[in-house]
């Protein structure tokens, strides 16, 4: 019996200690309210966890709330507010930045670099030659009437002579060895193409502007052109509605209006022809930009011609030439030779290219071109 009584007292003492942990009903309700709020926060946290996992796969550590007899409610609310405000979405940089790519081609300059004049003059192959002598007819004789036993009329033609000496035209280019070895873009091929273009540019300039001195062409605009010594240049002050007719009728002999001639001019002068209009507002000339003709007369644009329509062109400057292109010859005394060397700047890893061609040029047709120069303003 004694043992049973001691056991009962021990149980009652234990129950009293448990009840002492929650000593009033108000605390019990507060604890229940906190437990309910904790449940709500855990549910909200679960929703946020799902959104954050989708956006960035970021890990949010679970909130652990210890159940105590007295819980600081304000701290709990602060924790919930902080959780709501820290919703940061991170976007992976892989969706924005792409690997660097290099195009395999090298876009050339989209505009023509060399006048077609170079390809349309009369080029002849004299490989291995030094000079080229040319004869041309200046005039033919006129037959006469003769009485019986009289002397025959003399009809000996008149000849002229000229010499074309070889001119050395060169080009030199340097590139780094990295450019040559890059497999993606053909820089080396473009360098070689550039060398050929540069040689043609110089020849184009010499055909018109060559001075006719040592190591130069005798250009169409040169006073040293023997075949044009007897021609009188046409002088014009500006491009007008009669300019084209004046040029066409001033060229050639007295017996014919010559066909097959080409107008060589600056692009700005072509624009001046295109801008001419009648009093009724119609264009004076029909210009075909595809076939490159003005009223059916072929034209070639060359930047080495001074624009007569330009205010800055000095009076007396040659600006337009008109004639048959066969009347200008360009003998080629050697093929274009291109050499490559890595020795000159070996230490710097520089590769050198040099190119040369021996050629020359001169007007070979008597009065073969009409030259038009700018006239001083009256």
C-alpha positions in Angstrom: 0.0 0.0 0.0 2.8 2.3 1.0 4.5 1.7 -2.4 1.3 2.6 -4.2 0.8 5.8 -2.3 4.3 6.9 -3.0 3.8 6.2 -6.7 0.5 8.3 -6.8 2.3 11.3 -5.1 5.1 11.0 -7.6 2.6 11.1 -10.6 0.8 14.1 -9.1 4.0 16.0 -8.6 5.0 15.4 -12.2 1.6 16.6 -13.5 2.0 19.8 -11.5 5.4 20.4 -13.0 3.9 20.0 -16.5 1.0 22.4 -15.8 3.5 24.9 -14.6 5.0 25.2 -18.0 1.8 26.8 -19.3 0.4 28.7 -16.3 -2.6 30.5 -17.8 -5.1 30.2 -20.6 -3.9 33.4 -22.3 -0.5 31.8 -22.9 -2.1 28.7 -24.3 -4.1 30.8 -26.9 -1.0 32.8 -27.8 0.9 29.6 -28.3 -1.9 28.2 -30.5 -1.9 31.4 -32.5 1.8 31.3 -33.0 1.6 27.7 -34.1 -1.1 28.6 -36.6 1.0 31.6 -37.9 4.0 29.3 -38.2 2.0 26.9 -40.3 0.9 29.7 -42.6 4.5 30.9 -43.0 5.7 27.4 -43.8 3.1 27.1 -46.5 4.1 30.5 -48.0 7.7 29.5 -47.8 6.9 26.3 -49.8 5.3 28.4 -52.6 8.4 30.7 -52.7 10.7 27.7 -52.8 8.9 26.4 -55.9 9.2 29.8 -57.7 12.9 30.2 -56.8 13.7 26.7 -57.9 12.2 27.4 -61.3 13.9 30.7 -61.8 17.4 30.0 -60.6 17.5 26.7 -58.8 18.6 28.6 -55.8 18.3 26.8 -52.5 16.4 28.4 -49.7 17.1 27.0 -46.3 14.0 25.9 -44.4 12.8 28.0 -41.5 13.1 26.2 -38.2 10.9 27.6 -35.5 11.4 26.2 -32.1 8.4 25.8 -29.9 9.0 27.5 -26.6 6.8 28.5 -23.8 7.4 32.2 -24.6 8.0 33.0 -28.3 8.9 36.6 -29.5 6.1 37.3 -31.9 7.7 40.5 -33.3 10.8 38.7 -34.3 8.8 36.1 -36.1 6.9 38.7 -38.1 10.2 40.5 -39.0 11.6 37.2 -40.2 8.5 36.7 -42.5 8.9 40.3 -43.9 12.5 39.7 -44.6 11.8 36.5 -46.4 9.2 38.2 -48.7 11.6 41.1 -49.6 14.5 38.8 -50.5 12.9 37.3 -53.6 15.8 37.8 -56.1 15.6 36.1 -59.5 18.9 35.4 -61.2 19.0 34.9 -65.0 21.8 32.7 -66.3 24.4 34.6 -68.4 24.4 31.6 -70.8 21.2 32.9 -72.3 22.7 36.3 -73.1 26.3 35.9 -74.0 27.1 33.8 -77.1 30.5 32.4 -78.1 32.5 34.7 -80.5 32.3 33.7 -84.1 34.5 34.8 -87.1 33.2 35.0 -90.6 35.0 32.9 -93.1 35.0 35.5 -95.9 36.6 38.9 -96.3 34.2 41.4 -97.8 35.9 43.3 -100.6 35.4 47.0 -101.1 32.0 47.2 -102.9 33.0 49.9 -105.3 35.1 49.8 -108.4 38.7 50.8 -107.7 40.2 51.0 -111.2 38.8 52.7 -114.3 37.9 50.4 -117.1 40.2 52.6 -119.3 43.1 50.2 -118.4 41.3 47.2 -119.9 40.0 49.0 -123.0 43.1 50.6 -124.5 45.2 48.6 -127.0 47.5 46.4 -124.9 50.2 44.5 -126.9 52.6 41.8 -125.6 56.3 42.6 -126.1 57.7 40.3 -123.5 61.5 40.8 -123.1 61.6 44.1 -125.0 63.2 47.4 -124.0 61.6 50.0 -126.3 58.9 50.1 -128.8 59.0 52.3 -131.9 55.9 53.1 -133.7 55.1 54.8 -137.0 51.8 56.5 -137.8 50.3 58.1 -140.9 49.7 61.8 -140.5 48.0 62.4 -143.9 47.5 61.0 -147.3 48.3 62.8 -150.5 45.8 64.1 -153.1 46.0 62.9 -156.7 46.1 65.5 -159.4 45.1 65.9 -163.0 47.9 65.7 -165.6 48.0 66.7 -169.2 49.5 64.5 -171.9 53.2 64.1 -171.3 53.0 66.0 -168.0 54.5 64.9 -164.7 52.4 62.8 -162.4 51.0 64.5 -159.2 52.9 63.6 -156.0 50.8 61.8 -153.5 53.3 60.7 -150.9 51.7 60.1 -147.5 53.1 61.9 -144.5 54.4 59.8 -141.6 55.2 60.4 -137.9 57.3 58.4 -135.5 57.3 57.8 -131.8 59.1 55.7 -129.2 57.6 54.0 -126.2 60.2 53.3 -123.6 59.7 50.8 -120.8 58.5 52.1 -117.4 59.0 50.1 -114.2 55.9 50.1 -112.1 56.3 48.6 -108.6 54.2 47.8 -105.5 55.4 46.8 -102.0 53.3 45.4 -99.1 54.0 44.0 -95.7 51.8 41.8 -93.5 52.4 40.0 -90.2 52.8 36.2 -90.3 49.7 35.9 -88.2 47.6 37.3 -91.0 49.1 34.9 -93.5 48.5 31.9 -91.2 44.9 32.7 -90.2 42.8 30.0 -91.7 39.4 31.7 -91.3 40.0 34.7 -93.5 42.1 34.8 -96.7 44.2 37.9 -95.9 47.1 36.7 -98.1 44.9 36.4 -101.2 43.5 39.9 -100.6 47.1 41.2 -100.3 47.9 39.8 -103.7 44.7 41.1 -105.2 45.5 44.5 -103.7 48.9 44.5 -105.4 47.4 43.9 -108.8 44.8 46.6 -108.3 47.5 49.1 -107.2 49.5 48.4 -110.4 46.4 49.0 -112.5 45.6 52.2 -110.7 49.1 53.6 -111.5 48.8 52.5 -115.2 45.3 54.2 -115.4 46.8 57.4 -114.0 49.8 57.3 -116.4 47.5 56.7 -119.5 46.0 60.1 -118.9 48.6 62.1 -116.9 51.9 60.5 -117.8 54.4 63.3 -118.4 56.3 61.7 -121.2 59.6 62.0 -119.4 62.1 59.3 -118.2 60.3 56.3 -116.6 56.8 57.7 -117.3 54.1 57.0 -119.8 53.3 59.7 -122.4 49.7 60.4 -121.4 46.8 61.6 -123.4 46.9 65.0 -121.6 50.7 65.3 -122.0 52.1 68.0 -124.3 54.9 65.4 -125.1 52.4 63.3 -127.1 53.8 63.5 -130.6 50.7 62.2 -132.3 48.6 65.0 -130.8 51.1 67.8 -131.5 49.0 69.1 -134.3 45.6 69.1 -132.5 44.0 72.2 -131.0 42.4 71.5 -127.6 38.7 72.5 -127.3 38.3 75.0 -124.5 35.0 75.2 -122.6 34.0 77.3 -119.6 31.3 75.0 -118.3 29.2 72.0 -119.3 26.2 73.3 -121.3 23.5 71.8 -123.5 25.8 72.3 -126.6 29.0 70.8 -125.0 28.5 67.2 -126.2 27.8 68.3 -129.8 30.8 70.6 -129.7 33.0 67.7 -128.7 31.7 65.3 -131.3 32.0 67.6 -134.2 35.4 68.9 -133.2 36.9 65.4 -133.3 38.2 63.8 -136.5 38.6 64.9 -140.1 36.5 67.0 -142.4 34.9 64.2 -144.2 33.0 62.3 -141.5 31.6 62.5 -138.0 33.7 59.7 -136.5 32.0 56.8 -134.8 33.5 54.4 -132.2 34.9 57.2 -130.1 34.7 57.2 -126.3 34.3 60.1 -123.9 36.7 59.9 -120.9 35.6 62.2 -118.1 35.3 62.8 -114.4 32.2 61.5 -112.6 31.2 65.1 -111.6 31.2 66.1 -115.3 28.9 63.2 -116.1 26.6 64.5 -113.4 26.7 67.9 -115.0 25.6 66.4 -118.3 22.8 64.5 -116.5 21.6 67.7 -114.8 21.1 69.7 -118.0 17.5 70.5 -118.7 15.5 72.3 -121.4 13.3 75.3 -120.6 10.4 72.9 -120.4 12.2 70.9 -117.7 13.0 67.9 -119.8 16.5 66.3 -119.6 18.8 67.4 -122.4 20.6 64.0 -122.6 19.6 60.4 -122.2 22.2 58.7 -120.0 22.3 54.9 -119.9 24.1 54.0 -116.7 24.0 50.3 -117.4 25.5 50.5 -120.9 27.4 53.6 -120.0 26.4 55.9 -122.8 25.3 59.5 -123.2 22.9 59.8 -126.1 24.5 56.6 -127.5 28.1 57.8 -127.1 30.1 55.5 -124.8 31.7 57.1 -121.8 34.4 56.0 -119.3 34.7 57.5 -115.8 38.3 58.2 -114.7 39.1 60.1 -111.5 42.4 61.4 -113.1 40.3 63.7 -115.2 39.8 67.1 -113.7 36.1 68.0 -113.5 35.5 71.0 -115.7 32.2 71.6 -113.8 34.2 71.9 -110.6 34.8 75.5 -109.4 38.2 74.6 -108.1 39.5 73.3 -111.4 42.1 75.8 -112.7 41.7 77.3 -116.2 43.9 75.5 -118.7 43.5 72.1 -117.0 42.6 69.2 -119.2 39.4 67.5 -118.0 37.9 65.5 -120.9 39.3 63.4 -123.7 37.4 62.0 -126.6 38.6 59.5 -129.1 39.0 55.9 -130.2 40.7 53.9 -127.5 42.7 51.9 -130.1 44.7 55.0 -130.6 46.5 54.5 -127.3 48.9 51.6 -127.0 50.3 50.0 -123.9 53.1 47.6 -124.7 53.8 45.1 -121.8 57.6 44.3 -121.7 57.3 41.7 -118.9 54.6 39.9 -117.0 53.8 41.0 -113.5 56.3 39.4 -111.1 55.4 39.1 -107.4 58.0 38.1 -104.9 57.7 37.1 -101.2 60.3 37.4 -98.5 60.5 36.7 -94.8 64.2 37.9 -94.4 63.9 41.7 -94.3 62.1 41.8 -91.0 62.6 38.2 -89.8 62.8 39.2 -86.2 59.5 41.0 -86.3 57.7 38.2 -88.0 56.9 40.4 -91.0 56.3 39.0 -94.5 57.1 41.3 -97.4 55.6 41.2 -100.9 56.9 43.1 -103.9 55.6 43.3 -107.4 56.8 44.9 -110.6 55.9 45.1 -114.2 57.7 46.7 -117.1 55.3 48.5 -119.5 54.8 51.9 -121.2 52.2 53.8 -123.1 51.7 56.5 -125.7 49.1 57.9 -128.2 49.8 56.1 -131.5 47.0 57.5 -133.7 47.5 60.8 -135.4 45.1 63.3 -133.8 43.7 60.2 -132.1 42.1 62.1 -129.2 40.4 65.5 -128.8 41.4 67.0 -125.5 39.1 69.4 -123.7 40.4 71.9 -121.2 38.7 74.4 -118.9 38.5 77.9 -120.3 39.0 80.9 -118.2 35.9 82.8 -117.3 35.2 85.7 -119.5 
